[in-house]
């Protein structure tokens, strides 16, 4: 998990979704749900989740159970972790400005601590693709015809 920049979270019976993450101090940390941040459906009210990591070859290598702890501004864990998270964030404003933005009540900063043995690893990984239909999304848009400044005529 130390090299993971992306993991898949499963909260309850919902489908798994990808998240940007950072492994710090023996736990996985994720930020999201605020304006301009990644969505974290169900994580705000969850106490447990399943984390799936993929290997260098692109396939899943492990799924482990995790306890979900929300970090809050002013907590000792917040002051230790958030500056490191902000420093590792690739796209966004500078570290201090980003950390201030994360103090908003809409933003979740969560620590996912391993809780027990892996659910899937090595020989217990599924043999099937586990592919699923694409979920509905409001991001669908109409495809327009390309703009043309003039009409192209066919030559006789």
C-alpha positions as CSV (number, residue, x, y, z in Angstrom):
1,X,0.0,0.0,0.0
2,X,3.0,2.3,0.4
3,X,3.3,2.7,-3.3
4,X,-0.5,3.0,-4.0
5,X,-1.8,6.3,-5.4
6,X,-5.2,4.8,-6.2
7,X,-7.3,2.2,-4.3
8,X,-10.9,0.9,-4.7
9,X,-13.2,1.4,-1.8
10,X,-16.4,-0.6,-1.1
11,X,-18.7,0.8,1.5
12,X,-21.5,-1.5,2.6
13,X,-23.3,-3.2,-0.3
14,X,-22.4,-0.3,-2.8
15,X,-20.2,-0.9,-5.8
16,X,-16.5,-0.2,-5.4
17,X,-15.2,3.1,-6.6
18,X,-11.7,4.4,-7.2
19,X,-10.1,7.0,-4.8
20,X,-6.9,9.0,-4.7
21,X,-5.1,8.0,-1.5
22,X,-1.9,8.2,0.5
23,X,-0.5,5.6,2.9
24,X,0.8,7.3,6.1
25,X,1.6,5.9,9.5
26,X,0.2,2.4,8.9
27,X,-3.2,3.6,7.4
28,X,-4.7,4.7,4.1
29,X,-5.9,8.4,4.0
30,X,-8.4,9.8,1.6
31,X,-9.9,13.2,1.0
32,X,-13.1,14.0,-0.7
33,X,-16.8,15.0,-0.9
34,X,-16.2,18.8,-0.9
35,X,-16.3,21.2,-3.8
36,X,-13.5,20.2,-6.2
37,X,-12.7,17.0,-4.3
38,X,-13.4,13.4,-5.3
39,X,-16.7,11.8,-4.3
40,X,-16.7,9.4,-1.4
41,X,-20.2,7.9,-1.5
42,X,-21.2,6.4,1.9
43,X,-17.9,7.0,3.6
44,X,-19.2,9.9,5.8
45,X,-21.5,7.7,7.8
46,X,-19.5,4.4,7.5
47,X,-17.5,2.8,10.3
48,X,-16.1,0.1,8.1
49,X,-15.1,-0.3,4.4
50,X,-13.2,-2.7,2.2
51,X,-10.0,-1.5,0.4
52,X,-8.8,-3.1,-2.8
53,X,-5.3,-2.5,-4.1
54,X,-3.9,-3.3,-7.5
55,X,-0.4,-4.4,-8.3
56,X,2.1,-3.1,-10.9
57,X,0.6,-5.4,-13.5
58,X,-2.8,-3.6,-13.1
59,X,-4.7,-6.5,-11.5
60,X,-6.0,-6.6,-7.9
61,X,-3.6,-8.1,-5.4
62,X,-5.4,-7.7,-2.1
63,X,-8.7,-6.6,-0.5
64,X,-8.6,-5.8,3.2
65,X,-11.2,-4.7,5.8
66,X,-10.7,-1.2,7.3
67,X,-12.1,0.8,10.1
68,X,-13.0,4.3,9.0
69,X,-12.1,7.3,11.2
70,X,-12.9,10.9,10.2
71,X,-10.1,13.4,11.0
72,X,-11.3,16.8,12.2
73,X,-9.6,20.1,12.1
74,X,-7.7,20.8,15.4
75,X,-7.2,17.1,16.3
76,X,-3.7,15.9,16.8
77,X,-4.1,13.4,13.9
78,X,-5.3,16.3,11.6
79,X,-2.2,18.4,12.3
80,X,0.1,15.5,11.7
81,X,-1.5,14.1,8.6
82,X,-3.1,16.9,6.6
83,X,0.1,18.8,5.7
84,X,1.6,15.5,4.3
85,X,-1.6,14.8,2.3
86,X,-1.6,18.3,0.9
87,X,2.1,17.9,-0.1
88,X,1.4,14.7,-2.0
89,X,-1.7,16.1,-3.8
90,X,-0.7,16.5,-7.5
91,X,-3.5,18.8,-8.7
92,X,-4.6,21.7,-6.5
93,X,-3.5,24.9,-4.9
94,X,-0.5,25.1,-2.6
95,X,-0.2,23.0,0.5
96,X,-1.4,25.5,3.1
97,X,-4.3,26.8,1.0
98,X,-5.4,23.2,0.3
99,X,-5.2,22.3,4.0
100,X,-7.4,25.4,4.8
101,X,-9.9,24.3,2.1
102,X,-10.1,20.9,3.7
103,X,-11.2,22.4,7.0
104,X,-14.7,23.0,5.5
105,X,-17.4,20.8,7.1
106,X,-18.3,19.4,3.6
107,X,-14.9,17.9,3.1
108,X,-14.0,14.4,4.5
109,X,-10.5,13.6,5.5
110,X,-10.6,9.9,6.5
111,X,-8.1,7.5,7.9
112,X,-8.7,3.8,6.9
113,X,-7.0,1.5,9.4
114,X,-6.5,-2.2,8.6
115,X,-8.8,-4.3,10.7
116,X,-8.1,-8.0,10.4
117,X,-6.7,-10.3,7.8
118,X,-7.2,-9.6,4.1
119,X,-10.5,-10.8,2.7
120,X,-8.9,-11.6,-0.7
121,X,-5.3,-12.2,-1.5
122,X,-3.2,-14.6,-3.6
123,X,-5.1,-17.8,-4.3
124,X,-8.4,-16.4,-2.9
125,X,-8.7,-13.7,-5.5
126,X,-11.6,-14.3,-8.0
127,X,-10.8,-15.8,-11.4
128,X,-13.5,-13.8,-13.2
129,X,-13.3,-10.3,-14.4
130,X,-15.9,-8.8,-12.0
131,X,-16.8,-6.4,-14.7
132,X,-20.1,-4.5,-14.2
133,X,-22.3,-2.2,-16.3
134,X,-21.3,1.4,-16.4
135,X,-23.3,3.3,-13.7
136,X,-25.7,6.2,-14.5
137,X,-24.0,9.6,-14.4
138,X,-25.0,13.2,-14.8
139,X,-21.8,13.7,-16.8
140,X,-23.4,12.5,-20.0
141,X,-23.6,15.2,-22.7
142,X,-25.0,15.5,-26.2
143,X,-22.5,15.1,-29.0
144,X,-22.7,18.1,-31.4
145,X,-21.9,18.1,-35.0
146,X,-18.5,19.8,-35.8
147,X,-18.6,23.5,-36.5
148,X,-18.1,24.4,-40.2
149,X,-17.4,27.9,-41.4
150,X,-18.5,27.2,-44.9
151,X,-20.3,24.5,-46.8
152,X,-18.1,21.9,-48.5
153,X,-19.3,21.1,-52.0
154,X,-18.7,17.9,-53.9
155,X,-16.8,18.2,-57.1
156,X,-18.6,17.1,-60.2
